[in-house]
Amino acid sequence: MASVPLRVAIIGAGMGGLACAAALRQSGAEVTIYEQARAFARIGAGIQMTPNAVKALRGLGLEEQVCDIGFQASKGLNRASDDGRVTNEVELGGRIAEQCGAPLITLHRGDLHSILLSAVEPETIQRGKRLLRYDQHGDRVELTFEDGSSAEADLLVAADGVHSVVREQMLGAEAPRFTGRVAYRTTFPASLLGGLRIDERCKWWGPDRHIVIYYITRNRDEVYFVTSTPEPEFSLESWSAVGDLGALREAYRDFHPTVRGVLDACPQVHKWAVVVRDPLPRWHEGGVVLLGDACHPMTPYMAQGAASAIEDAVILSRCLARREGGLEASLQSYVATRHPRASAIQQGSAENTWMRDKTDFNWVYGYDAWQAPLA
Ligand SMILES: Cc1cc2nc3c(=O)[nH]c(=O)nc-3n(C[C@H](O)[C@H](O)[C@H](O)COP(=O)(O)OP(=O)(O)OC[C@H]3O[C@@H](n4cnc5c(N)ncnc54)[C@H](O)[C@@H]3O)c2cc1C
């Protein structure tokens, strides 16, 4: 007798939610994504897909698209902010692919989102659906949306980001902790650099702030930068806002002329509060489970937030494919597999020393979510 398909409701069509829907494609589950936004904005941001993330995308059939559109730097440089001396140089290009099983690709965040979106049937996504709360009745989870509608599922996957309402309902109201630092970030045409020569990918380390600059397109016609800048007084009410270019340039006036040249060339910038949580005690309760920033928001200093969300999606799909023990056993296996690694990365990322000097990156980049043992 054919088994009844699992009805999965995913909250959030961000990086984790889309990856989860794509990973569940083959499982026979009936998947619906509920996304609060009506349309997806292409904000000016780049993103690094490190080899572990690229391997996870490979299993979703998306590696080629990411490599076709994104940029593959030949090396990753770390420099001191004042004199530009190199503190650590990492061979990327073919070398990292040989060592870790996949390349490191930098691309526009909007392009990555579109690629993930292309892996999901359009009718899977219901837009303009902001989840207010869930209620568990035995084996069923009932969802209530802001527009007055409701829906039902066997499994609720909360991929609703750092301000997750599902996390709040499961574990209690507690705002994420503001680190006192903001990330100024933007993308702009490389032609605006004039004759300024920049490294393909470089992190410039100052005493209490840094900036990461890299190309995000294969033909190097678009540049991205992201900073970590102390601004403890930044209002969390607008955790994403237009940034003041004058203030940004002033904050980096002691940096190397190359950095100052990039900041002078950029036409506009956004700023984001960098917020975190400590590792959570629980990620699951009955038929409700957390994924991505909803359960392990981290500083962006190891470029692992989206990578971890995509890894979560792969592991969750593998755990759900193992039918023995039922849904509860699958969810326990997912949490037990993912919690230690995500917590270690949260911790490492908070330290903000990753790659500044010689760093063993294999434990992060060498991981393959499709092959890793399940707990
Ligand atoms: C400055 C900066 C730089 C970064 N750089 C990198 C990098 O280089 N590499 C990397 O891997 N990661 C990076 N990250 C981290 C990465 O962006 C996040 O970790 C990732 O987006 C998390 O994915 P997610 O799916 O969990 O959440 P999100 O991508 O935030 O998606 C959440 C989705 O849920 C929706 N939603 C929220 N609430 C509701 C609701 N109640 N009902 C319905 N829908 C809802 C939202 O609209 C959104 O679409 C960076 C982050 C920052 C801030």
The ligand as an SDF file (V2000), in Angstrom:
LIG
                    3D

 53 58  0  0  0  0  0  0  0  0999 V2000
   25.9920   41.5070    6.4230 C   0  0  0  0  0  0  0  0  0  0  0  0
   25.7430   40.0430    6.2210 C   0  0  0  0  0  0  0  0  0  0  0  0
   26.5650   39.3150    5.3720 C   0  0  0  0  0  0  0  0  0  0  0  0
   26.3680   37.9240    5.2000 C   0  0  0  0  0  0  0  0  0  0  0  0
   27.2020   37.2120    4.3790 N   0  0  0  0  0  0  0  0  0  0  0  0
   27.0320   35.8610    4.2550 C   0  0  0  0  0  0  0  0  0  0  0  0
   27.9050   35.0790    3.4180 C   0  0  0  0  0  0  0  0  0  0  0  0
   28.8110   35.6070    2.7560 O   0  0  0  0  0  0  0  0  0  0  0  0
   27.6900   33.7360    3.3450 N   0  0  0  0  0  0  0  0  0  0  0  0
   26.6850   33.1040    4.0470 C   0  0  0  0  0  0  0  0  0  0  0  0
   26.5300   31.8710    3.9550 O   0  0  0  0  0  0  0  0  0  0  0  0
   25.8470   33.8320    4.8280 N   0  0  0  0  0  0  0  0  0  0  0  0
   25.9870   35.1750    4.9490 C   0  0  0  0  0  0  0  0  0  0  0  0
   25.1390   35.9070    5.7330 N   0  0  0  0  0  0  0  0  0  0  0  0
   24.0760   35.2010    6.4830 C   0  0  0  0  0  0  0  0  0  0  0  0
   22.8560   34.8930    5.6440 C   0  0  0  0  0  0  0  0  0  0  0  0
   22.3910   36.0310    4.9810 O   0  0  0  0  0  0  0  0  0  0  0  0
   21.7470   34.3330    6.5390 C   0  0  0  0  0  0  0  0  0  0  0  0
   22.2800   33.4250    7.4630 O   0  0  0  0  0  0  0  0  0  0  0  0
   20.6970   33.5970    5.6940 C   0  0  0  0  0  0  0  0  0  0  0  0
   20.0140   34.5100    4.8780 O   0  0  0  0  0  0  0  0  0  0  0  0
   19.7240   32.8460    6.5860 C   0  0  0  0  0  0  0  0  0  0  0  0
   18.7630   32.2150    5.7780 O   0  0  0  0  0  0  0  0  0  0  0  0
   17.3130   31.8840    6.3610 P   0  0  0  0  0  0  0  0  0  0  0  0
   16.5840   31.2070    5.2740 O   0  0  0  0  0  0  0  0  0  0  0  0
   17.4520   31.2060    7.6670 O   0  0  0  0  0  0  0  0  0  0  0  0
   16.6810   33.3010    6.6770 O   0  0  0  0  0  0  0  0  0  0  0  0
   16.3370   34.4830    5.6560 P   0  0  0  0  0  0  0  0  0  0  0  0
   17.1710   34.3870    4.4340 O   0  0  0  0  0  0  0  0  0  0  0  0
   16.3680   35.7220    6.4810 O   0  0  0  0  0  0  0  0  0  0  0  0
   14.8360   34.1900    5.2160 O   0  0  0  0  0  0  0  0  0  0  0  0
   13.7490   34.2790    6.1000 C   0  0  0  0  0  0  0  0  0  0  0  0
   12.4960   34.3930    5.2500 C   0  0  0  0  0  0  0  0  0  0  0  0
   11.3460   34.2220    6.0810 O   0  0  0  0  0  0  0  0  0  0  0  0
   10.3830   35.2100    5.7820 C   0  0  0  0  0  0  0  0  0  0  0  0
    9.5670   35.4020    7.0060 N   0  0  0  0  0  0  0  0  0  0  0  0
    9.9950   35.9140    8.1760 C   0  0  0  0  0  0  0  0  0  0  0  0
    8.9850   35.9100    9.0750 N   0  0  0  0  0  0  0  0  0  0  0  0
    7.9100   35.3700    8.4520 C   0  0  0  0  0  0  0  0  0  0  0  0
    6.5550   35.0810    8.8590 C   0  0  0  0  0  0  0  0  0  0  0  0
    6.1300   35.3390   10.1020 N   0  0  0  0  0  0  0  0  0  0  0  0
    5.7170   34.5080    7.9730 N   0  0  0  0  0  0  0  0  0  0  0  0
    6.1280   34.2210    6.7080 C   0  0  0  0  0  0  0  0  0  0  0  0
    7.3960   34.4880    6.2560 N   0  0  0  0  0  0  0  0  0  0  0  0
    8.2790   35.0380    7.1310 C   0  0  0  0  0  0  0  0  0  0  0  0
   11.2120   36.4200    5.3870 C   0  0  0  0  0  0  0  0  0  0  0  0
   10.4700   37.3510    4.6240 O   0  0  0  0  0  0  0  0  0  0  0  0
   12.3360   35.7600    4.5940 C   0  0  0  0  0  0  0  0  0  0  0  0
   12.0070   35.5980    3.2320 O   0  0  0  0  0  0  0  0  0  0  0  0
   25.3090   37.2790    5.8980 C   0  0  0  0  0  0  0  0  0  0  0  0
   24.4410   38.0380    6.7180 C   0  0  0  0  0  0  0  0  0  0  0  0
   24.6510   39.4050    6.8810 C   0  0  0  0  0  0  0  0  0  0  0  0
   23.7250   40.1980    7.7860 C   0  0  0  0  0  0  0  0  0  0  0  0
  1  2  1  0
  2  3  1  0
  2 52  2  0
  3  4  2  0
  4  5  1  0
  4 50  1  0
  5  6  2  0
  6  7  1  0
  6 13  1  0
  7  8  2  0
  7  9  1  0
  9 10  1  0
 10 11  2  0
 10 12  1  0
 12 13  2  0
 13 14  1  0
 14 15  1  0
 14 50  1  0
 15 16  1  0
 16 17  1  0
 16 18  1  0
 18 19  1  0
 18 20  1  0
 20 21  1  0
 20 22  1  0
 22 23  1  0
 23 24  1  0
 24 25  2  0
 24 26  1  0
 24 27  1  0
 27 28  1  0
 28 29  2  0
 28 30  1  0
 28 31  1  0
 31 32  1  0
 32 33  1  0
 33 34  1  0
 33 48  1  0
 34 35  1  0
 35 36  1  0
 35 46  1  0
 36 37  1  0
 36 45  1  0
 37 38  2  0
 38 39  1  0
 39 40  1  0
 39 45  2  0
 40 41  1  0
 40 42  2  0
 42 43  1  0
 43 44  2  0
 44 45  1  0
 46 47  1  0
 46 48  1  0
 48 49  1  0
 50 51  2  0
 51 52  1  0
 52 53  1  0
M  END
$$$$
